């Protein structure tokens, strides 16, 4: 059976073309090519069909073979997903307590322009992103076919855990956006609700159990629309689902009430076929075991290894080439370097320099790695003009050393 090639088509917001006609144009564009580039947005300027340029912003192709950069079309089962970006800014949802408004959650309509391109610019070890997408698609199919919860259990809860700065929250947001696009046959839109647990429960901690129930009652109103995929994001879940076994004395009884309320609401909400709970944690040992047990998939998001760092740095360097900071030079992908046995020649020289820089950067978080190109400019301003790649990589090397020396 042929692998599925997911072709995600971002239609222009002002396009009046019906989806079936857009799909015909996309198929015609694909038919004109033997292969397609994977995991990279193809923008309108690269299309051969003028009609497609007028109606489509970009096309993004992906499949389970994450390490491949190109794929032959004849070997794939093509599945096209057409969507438009919502241009509304994030809305802040509030709750009233003792005559005072509390900032309870941030709310986005998906697919959102704010998260456009986020998925393809998050880099992790092979299989991480695809496994999470497979989980979501499976959960929705089980719900659609009304699989009996009493026989087979799933709670639609994802837990991403790992050190700070590894992109867990960004991955949750990108995952919600990607799920909305991939599940377009089931849902007309997505709703992403990010619960503001820190500000919500710090001031009224003694009544936080009631606040949890009140907030979930508001979310259940969104769930009344079966055509909306409602994704609930709880960052640093340990702040709500703190391990009850560590609670003793007076104040901790409030912590217990929060955990009990959260677990009750999660058990109540899982009956909705259109809900997904996305959570993150930096301290898994602090999470109540009853919550951990409810998570269907517990994915570790680790500090990047040298292969992941290479992808991050490559994307950064190519962006600086695009914007004119660095002279354009070919940067080879890892598959090519491996095929060449990591031997240096005119085609691999610069890429191997970049790979050496990746080895020096082991131990840095994804957040820190994405700052290194900026620091190379800020700390060594001679590179701010149009410079060679070799000179810029030297500046990046110095920036990595400076960052490590200044870390607190």
C-alpha positions, -999 to +999 in steps of 0.1 A: +000+000+000+014+034-010+023+059+016+001+090+020+014+123+008-003+151+026-006+182+005-017+212+025-029+240+004-032+275+019-059+293-002-058+331-003-083+347+020-098+368-009-100+339-033-135+332-047-126+299-062-145+268-049-124+242-031-129+216-058-115+239-084-085+247-063-080+209-058-081+205-096-054+232-101-032+216-074-035+182-090-026+197-124+005+213-108+015+180-092+010+162-125+035+185-141+062+172-118+078+138-112+086+146-075+079+172-049+099+188-021+090+177+014+086+197+046+091+230+030+064+256+020+063+261-018+052+297-023+031+311-051+061+324-071+073+288-076+040+275-092+039+269-129+002+276-133-008+312-133-043+304-120-028+287-090-006+317-082-037+339-081-056+318-056-030+299-034-005+313-009+016+281-005+016+244-007+032+222+019+039+185+013+048+159+039+047+122+046+058+096+072+093+095+057+104+126+076+141+123+067+135+125+030+137+158+012+120+148-020+096+121-030+084+106-063+047+113-068+039+080-086+048+061-054+024+081-032-013+082-024-021+120-025-044+135+000-051+172-004-061+195+025-073+230+015-076+257+042-076+295+047-059+314+075-079+332+100-066+368+104-082+376+137-058+385+166-058+364+198-088+372+221-084+373+258-111+354+277-120+368+311-139+356+342-154+378+369-146+373+406-156+397+434-163+424+408-129+420+393-121+406+358-096+378+357-076+370+326-086+333+322-074+322+288-061+332+254-083+322+225-074+317+188-095+306+158-076+281+138-060+279+113-045+312+125-022+335+106-002+338+138+009+301+136+015+300+099+048+283+092+054+274+129+052+236+123+079+234+097+103+255+117+102+233+148+128+206+147+130+175+168+142+139+166+127+118+138+092+106+145+082+130+173+059+153+153+045+126+131+037+103+161+018+132+177-002+138+146-010+101+142-023+101+178-047+129+172-060+115+139-065+081+156-084+097+186-107+115+162-114+084+141-122+064+173-146+092+183-162+093+149-169+056+149-181+057+185-157+031+199-169+022+233-150+041+260-157+014+286-140-013+264-111+008+249-099+038+269-085+070+255-088+105+270-075+127+242-048+140+265-012+148+253+017+154+277+049+169+264+077+169+290+113+180+291+137+208+299+127+245+295+134+260+261+128+229+240+097+243+223+070+223+241+044+251+241+052+261+205+048+225+195+014+223+212+002+254+192+016+241+160+000+207+166-034+223+172-030+242+139-018+212+120-046+190+134-072+216+123-058+215+087-055+177+085-089+171+099-107+195+076-131+168+065-144+165+101-142+201+113-148+235+097-124+253+121-103+249+152-105+267+186-073+269+206-078+279+243-046+284+263-055+284+300-037+312+320-032+290+351-006+313+368-026+345+369-059+327+372-051+309+405-025+330+422-048+356+437-079+335+445-060+302+453-085+293+480-113+292+454-092+278+426-112+245+424-144+265+417-125+286+391-114+254+373-150+242+371-162+276+359-135+278+332-143+243+319-180+252+318-171+280+294-151+256+273-181+232+271-200+260+254-175+259+225-178+221+224-215+224+217-205+230+180-196+196+166-179+212+136-153+229+158-121+211+170-115+225+205-079+223+216-072+231+253-036+240+261-024+239+297+012+250+300+032+238+329+005+214+340+022+208+373+009+242+385-026+228+384-021+190+387+004+192+415+012+158+431-014+154+459+009+130+479+032+160+487+003+180+501+002+182+539-012+208+564-037+236+558-030+254+525-023+223+505-059+212+509-066+239+483-041+223+460-059+190+464-092+206+455-076+221+423-063+187+413-096+169+421-115+196+401-092+193+371-094+155+370-132+156+373-134+180+344-111+160+322-132+129+329-164+148+320-150+165+289-136+134+272-171+123+261-170+152+236-158+139+202-142+172+192-119+180+222-081+177+225-061+184+257-025+195+251-003+199+282+034+206+289+056+201+319+092+209+329+089+189+362+071+156+356+080+144+391+057+172+404+027+161+385-001+141+402+001+104+391-036+103+384-031+130+357-001+113+342-022+081+340-048+100+320-024+111+294-027+089+263+007+099+250+036+111+270+063+125+247+097+135+259+110+167+242+147+166+248+176+191+242+185+190+205+211+165+194+237+175+167+214+164+138+185+185+151+208+214+158+220+212+121+184+216+109+179+246+132+211+263+122+205+255+085+171+271+086+186+302+103+214+306+079+192+302+048+169+329+062+198+353+066+208+344+030+173+352+019+173+386+036+207+395+023+229+393+054+250+365+040+262+357+005+242+328-009+261+295-006+247+260-009+239+243+024+236+205+020+212+185+040+223+158+064+213+129+041+237+143+014+266+147+039+260+111+052+259+098+016+293+115+009+307+100+041+312+135+056+342+140+033+351+176+025+349+188-011+338+220-027+301+211-022+304+200+014+330+224+028+306+250+043+281+224+054+308+205+073+318+238+090+282+242+101+281+206+113+312+213+135+295+243+150+266+220+159+289+197+179+300+228+198+264+237+205+254+205+222+237+212+255+219+244+243+181+245+242+162+251+210+153+286+223+190+294+229+201+280+195+177+303+176+193+333+194+228+324+183+224+339+147+212+371+163+240+372+188+265+367+161+253+400+146+248+418+178+282+409+194+302+410+162+287+439+141+312+434+112+289+407+101+258+429+098+267+438+062+266+413+033+294+389+044+306+355+034+292+323+050+327+314+063+330+347+081+295+345+095+300+309+108+331+321+127+309+348+143+284+321+153+312+301+168+322+330+190+285+337+199+281+301+211+312+304+233+300+337+247+265+323+254+280+293+272+303+315+293+276+339+303+250+313+312+237+316+347 
